[in-house]
């Protein structure tokens, strides 16, 4: 009887993890920050959530240079060589703006910490390939492989994860840094044009 109760409790915990994502669902992985169990805009850990260009506060119909919120024709209106800004200010951090409190987008160092201190495995949740990061304390989070949005093309789901950090590549204001995971590797400093639509995974201190 005791084994049945324990099994039922474990099943309930699993269902609870995959049910819904409120804005207070921080997962303690034993790292310097806590990670939200869902991507921004997702209703469950196995869902992709919204696609955002780097520094954009809303999703878009198209993701191209000319559609980018900071496009200035030739160059950028903010986070450029003139202002020297290489990290998002709070007003342009979509996780901070939409969730409030201590939630924000992760830094490159925090993504690197996640990659270096967690075990990774691909699992399938409701037909979606998800990369599971499991910490040394046994807690885990999922990153759905839901592709990116470029121009007006639909994303192609698969075993690829792309999550924006709050930082630009040093000396290259046209390039944002993101977590880039495939079936074979996880890179904490992937580089990409900042107008492409990737997922956002909030963290909190």
N, C-alpha and C positions, 0 to 999 in steps of 0.2 A: 504493500500500500504506500509505504514511504517513497519507494522508487517512482511510483506512478505520480505522486504529488510533485516530486522534484522535476520529473519530465514535463509535467503540465506547466510548472512555473517557468521552465526554460523555454517552452514553446510560446508562452505568453510574452516573455521578455523579447523573443525574436520578432513576434508580431508587433509589439510596441515600437521596436526600433524601426520597423518598416512602415509604420502607419502614417504619421503626419509630422511635419517639421514646424514647430513654433519658433519664434525669434529668440527664445531663451535656451535652446537645446545645445548646450556646449558640451563637448566630449573631452574629457581629460585624458590625454595620451602620455602624461608624464613629461611634457615638453615645456618650453618657455611660455607658450600660449595654449589656449584651448581652441579646438576647431569645431565649427558648426557641423552638425551631422548631415546637413543638406547643402547643396548648391543654392545660391540666392534665387528665390522664385520657385523652388521645387516644393512639392507637397509631400515627398517621401525621399529617403536616401537614394533609391534606385532610379529617380527621375532626374533629368538634366537641368531643369530650371531655365533661367533666361540666358540670352546671349548678349554680351555687352562689348562694345569697343573699349579700349583702354581709356579710362577717365570719363566715359559717357554714363549718364544717369538713367537712360531709358533704352529699351530695345529699339531696333530700327527695321524698316522694310528692306533696306539695302545696306551693305557694309562695304564701302569703297572710300578712297581718299576724298572724293568730292562730297560724300555724305557725312563725313566725320565732323563731330561737334567742334573740334579745334582746327579744322582746315581753314587756311587763310590764302588759298590760291597757290602761292609759292611759299611753302613752309607752314608753320603752325602759329596760331594766335596765342598759345600758352604752352608751357613746357618746351621751350625752344632754346636756341643758342643764346638769345638775348637775355632771357630771364634766368637761365641756368638751372631751372627747376628739374630735378630728376626723380622726384618722388611725389605722388599725388597729395595735394592738400585735402583737408577734411571735406571741403565743399565739393570736391570732385571724386570722392571715394564713395562709390555707389552702395557699398555695404554699410558704411557709416551713415549715409544719408537715409537709406531705407529702413535700417534696423535700429539705429540710434544706440545710446548707451556706449559700451566699450567695444562694440562690434566694428570691425574694419577689414579691409583687404590685407592679406599677408604680405610680408616683405620677402625678398629673395632669401635672406638668411633663415627665416622661419620655414620656408618651403624646403630649403636644404636640410634643416634640422629634421623635418618630417621624413624626408627620403632616407637620411642616414640612420635614423633610429627606429624605423618600423620595417616589419616584414611585409612583403607584397605578394598578392595572389589574385588572379582573375577569377571572378565568380559570376554566375548569371542570376539576375534578379528580374523576374517577370519578363523574360526574354531579352533583357538588356545586359550587355557585357559591362561589368563594373570591376574596377580595381580596388581591392580591399587592402587598406593599410592597418596592420595590427601592431600595437605598441607592446613594449616589454611588460606593461601592467595588465595586459590582456584586453584592453579596450580597443575598439576599431572604428574606422570610418570608411565609407564607400565613395568612390569617384566614378560616376557613370561615363562610359565611353560613347558620348553622343555627338562627337564631331564639332566642327566650327562652322561659322557662317561667313562666307566671303561673297561679295557682290550680292546678287539676289538668288544665288544657288542654295538649294536645300542642303542641310548638313548630311553627312554620310556616317551613320553610327558604326561603331566597331571597337576594336581594342586600342583606342587612342583617347587620351585625356589631355585637355588643355585648360589650364586655370591661370588667369591673370594674377600677377603680383602687383604691388603698388609702385613698382619702380621701372624706370627706363634703363636701357643699357648706357653705361657711362660714355659720354662723348658722342652718342648717337640718338638724338631726340626723336627720330622717326621710328625707333625700335623699342617695343615693350618687352619686359621679361616675364616669362610664364613657366609654370610647371608643365612639362611635356613628358607624357608617359606612353609607352607602347607595350606590346607584348614582351619585348626583350629588355627594355630599360626604362629608367626614370631619370629625367634631367631637370634639375632645379633652376637652371638659368637658360631655358629655351628663349630664342629671340624671334620676334615676329613684328610685322607692321602693326602699328597700334590701332589702326582702324578696323582690324578683323574682329569678328564677334566670337569671344570665348566665354566660358563659364566663370562665375565668381564663387569662391568658397570663403565665407567670412571666418575671422578668428577674433578672439577677445583676450585681453590681458588678465 
